[in-house]
Amino acid sequence: MLLELKNIEKSFGEKKVLSGVSFKAEGGKAFGLLGRNGAGKTTSIRILMNVFPANEGAVLIDGKPINYNKVSFGYLPEERGLYPKKIIIDQLIYFAELKGMKHKDAIKAIDYWLDRLDMTEYRNKRLDTLSKGNQQKIQLITALAHNPDIVILDEPFSGLDPVNAMLLKDVVKEQITQGKIVLFSSHQMSYIEEFCDSI
């Protein structure tokens, strides 16, 4: 699978935020989107995921306009978006079902990821009882449980201690070896250099 953003332009009112953005990302490789805060990384990601349209340009898969009904995305946003007062398993199932999973399959996948990320003991706890790093691991499960084709990680190592950062590195490497497109967005050069085949 080859993902391509081609000559993307985006303005909000009079403010032009993207001008001629183009890049290609291949399956089985990690692609790094590197830039300072405010450079347009998150805007590019939102256009890629069809959150809002570009003013000009195209998003292509294998040379054809992307079909959002057939290509699935897993997204770990920089700003976390889960419900702090809700039970973890309930909201993980909710998000998995929103992405098209059957209830039984969702539970099976979520339990796999809870175990993989050493989070099983928190299954029936409220999210706000967890540390920031563990909340991030729960958010990661929402990105991966439905087995997406394209995995997008926006500042994924923010707030993680060294042990959890190592665990996340292993998970990312697994996703790459499964042939998925993995896209990193970060302003931290060290992580981009470690994982990415192209930047």
C-alpha positions as CSV (number, residue, x, y, z in Angstrom):
1,M,0.0,0.0,0.0
2,L,1.3,3.5,-0.9
3,L,-0.2,6.6,0.7
4,E,0.4,9.9,-1.1
5,L,-0.5,13.4,-0.2
6,K,-0.2,15.5,-3.4
7,N,0.1,19.3,-3.4
8,I,-2.2,19.9,-0.4
9,E,-3.3,23.5,0.2
10,K,-5.3,24.6,3.2
11,S,-6.4,28.0,4.4
12,F,-8.6,29.0,7.3
13,G,-10.1,32.4,6.3
14,E,-7.3,34.6,5.2
15,K,-4.6,32.5,6.9
16,K,-2.9,30.0,4.6
17,V,-1.6,27.1,6.8
18,L,-0.5,24.5,4.2
19,S,1.1,25.3,0.8
20,G,1.9,22.6,-1.6
21,V,2.4,19.8,0.9
22,S,3.4,16.5,-0.7
23,F,4.7,13.2,0.6
24,K,4.5,9.5,0.2
25,A,4.4,6.7,2.9
26,E,4.7,3.0,2.1
27,G,3.3,0.0,3.9
28,G,5.8,-1.8,6.1
29,K,7.7,1.4,6.7
30,A,7.5,4.3,9.1
31,F,7.2,7.8,7.8
32,G,8.1,10.8,10.0
33,L,6.3,14.2,9.8
34,L,8.8,16.4,11.5
35,G,8.3,20.1,12.3
36,R,8.1,22.6,15.1
37,N,4.8,23.4,16.8
38,G,2.4,25.2,14.4
39,A,4.2,23.9,11.3
40,G,1.0,22.2,10.0
41,K,1.6,18.6,11.0
42,T,-1.8,18.1,12.7
43,T,-3.6,19.9,9.9
44,S,-2.0,17.6,7.3
45,I,-3.1,14.6,9.4
46,R,-6.7,15.9,9.7
47,I,-6.9,16.3,5.9
48,L,-5.4,12.8,5.4
49,M,-8.1,11.3,7.7
50,N,-10.9,13.4,6.1
51,V,-11.7,15.3,9.2
52,F,-11.9,18.3,6.9
53,P,-11.1,18.8,3.2
54,A,-8.1,20.5,1.6
55,N,-8.7,23.6,-0.5
56,E,-6.6,21.9,-3.2
57,G,-4.7,18.7,-3.8
58,A,-5.4,15.0,-3.3
59,V,-5.0,12.1,-0.9
60,L,-4.2,8.9,-2.9
61,I,-3.8,5.2,-2.1
62,D,-1.9,3.3,-4.7
63,G,-2.3,6.2,-7.2
64,K,-6.1,6.5,-6.8
65,P,-8.3,8.8,-4.7
66,I,-8.6,7.3,-1.2
67,N,-11.8,5.4,-0.4
68,Y,-12.5,6.2,3.2
69,N,-15.0,3.3,3.4
70,K,-12.3,0.8,2.6
71,V,-9.2,2.2,4.3
72,S,-9.2,2.2,8.1
73,F,-7.2,4.6,10.3
74,G,-5.9,4.2,13.8
75,Y,-5.1,7.6,15.4
76,L,-3.3,8.5,18.6
77,P,-3.8,12.3,18.9
78,E,-1.4,14.5,20.8
79,E,-4.4,15.8,22.8
80,R,-6.0,12.9,24.5
81,G,-9.8,12.4,23.8
82,L,-11.2,9.8,26.2
83,Y,-13.8,10.2,28.9
84,P,-12.2,10.5,32.4
85,K,-15.2,9.5,34.5
86,K,-16.1,6.4,32.4
87,I,-15.1,2.8,33.0
88,I,-12.2,1.9,30.7
89,I,-13.5,-1.3,29.2
90,D,-16.9,0.4,28.4
91,Q,-15.3,3.2,26.4
92,L,-12.8,0.9,24.6
93,I,-15.7,-1.2,23.4
94,Y,-17.6,1.9,22.4
95,F,-14.8,3.2,20.3
96,A,-14.1,-0.2,18.7
97,E,-17.8,-0.6,17.7
98,L,-17.7,3.0,16.3
99,K,-15.0,1.7,14.0
100,G,-17.1,-1.2,12.8
101,M,-16.1,-4.0,15.1
102,K,-18.7,-6.5,16.4
103,H,-19.1,-6.5,20.2
104,K,-17.6,-10.0,20.7
105,D,-14.6,-9.2,18.4
106,A,-14.1,-5.9,20.1
107,I,-13.8,-7.5,23.6
108,K,-11.4,-10.1,22.3
109,A,-9.1,-7.5,20.7
110,I,-9.3,-5.1,23.6
111,D,-8.4,-7.8,26.1
112,Y,-5.4,-8.8,23.9
113,W,-4.2,-5.2,24.0
114,L,-4.8,-4.7,27.7
115,D,-2.7,-7.7,28.3
116,R,0.0,-6.7,25.7
117,L,0.3,-3.2,27.4
118,D,0.2,-4.6,31.0
119,M,-3.1,-2.8,31.6
120,T,-5.5,-5.7,32.4
121,E,-5.7,-4.8,36.1
122,Y,-7.3,-1.4,35.1
123,R,-10.0,-2.9,32.8
124,N,-12.9,-2.0,35.1
125,K,-11.5,1.2,36.6
126,R,-12.3,4.8,35.7
127,L,-9.9,6.4,33.4
128,D,-9.2,9.3,35.8
129,T,-7.8,6.9,38.3
130,L,-4.8,6.2,36.0
131,S,-1.5,8.0,35.6
132,K,-1.0,10.2,32.5
133,G,1.2,7.5,30.9
134,N,-1.3,4.7,31.5
135,Q,-4.1,6.9,30.2
136,Q,-2.0,7.2,27.0
137,K,-1.7,3.5,26.7
138,I,-5.5,3.2,26.9
139,Q,-5.7,5.8,24.2
140,L,-3.3,3.7,22.1
141,I,-5.7,0.7,22.4
142,T,-8.4,2.8,20.8
143,A,-6.1,3.4,17.9
144,L,-5.0,-0.2,17.4
145,A,-7.9,-2.5,18.6
146,H,-9.7,-2.5,15.2
147,N,-6.5,-3.5,13.3
148,P,-6.2,-0.4,11.1
149,D,-4.4,-0.2,7.7
150,I,-2.8,3.1,8.6
151,V,-1.5,4.0,12.1
152,I,-1.0,7.7,12.8
153,L,0.9,8.6,16.0
154,D,0.9,12.3,17.0
155,E,3.7,12.9,19.6
156,P,3.2,9.3,20.9
157,F,6.0,9.4,23.5
158,S,4.8,12.5,25.2
159,G,4.5,11.8,29.0
160,L,5.7,8.2,28.9
161,D,8.3,7.0,31.3
162,P,11.3,5.0,29.9
163,V,9.6,1.6,30.5
164,N,6.4,2.5,28.8
165,A,8.3,4.2,26.0
166,M,10.2,1.0,25.4
167,L,6.9,-0.9,25.3
168,L,5.4,1.5,22.8
169,K,8.5,1.2,20.6
170,D,8.0,-2.6,20.5
171,V,4.3,-2.2,19.6
172,V,5.2,0.3,16.8
173,K,7.8,-2.1,15.4
174,E,5.2,-4.9,15.3
175,Q,2.8,-2.7,13.4
176,I,5.5,-1.9,10.8
177,T,6.4,-5.6,10.4
178,Q,2.8,-6.3,9.7
179,G,3.0,-4.2,6.6
180,K,1.0,-1.2,7.9
181,I,1.7,2.4,7.0
182,V,2.9,4.0,10.2
183,L,3.0,7.8,10.3
184,F,4.8,9.6,13.1
185,S,4.2,13.3,13.8
186,S,6.7,14.8,16.2
187,H,9.1,17.7,16.9
188,Q,11.5,15.3,18.7
189,M,14.2,14.3,16.2
190,S,15.5,11.4,18.2
191,Y,12.3,9.3,17.9
192,I,11.9,10.1,14.3
193,E,15.5,9.1,13.5
194,E,15.0,5.8,15.4
195,F,11.9,4.6,13.6
196,C,11.4,6.3,10.3
197,D,12.6,5.2,6.9
198,S,11.8,8.6,5.4
199,I,11.0,12.0,6.9
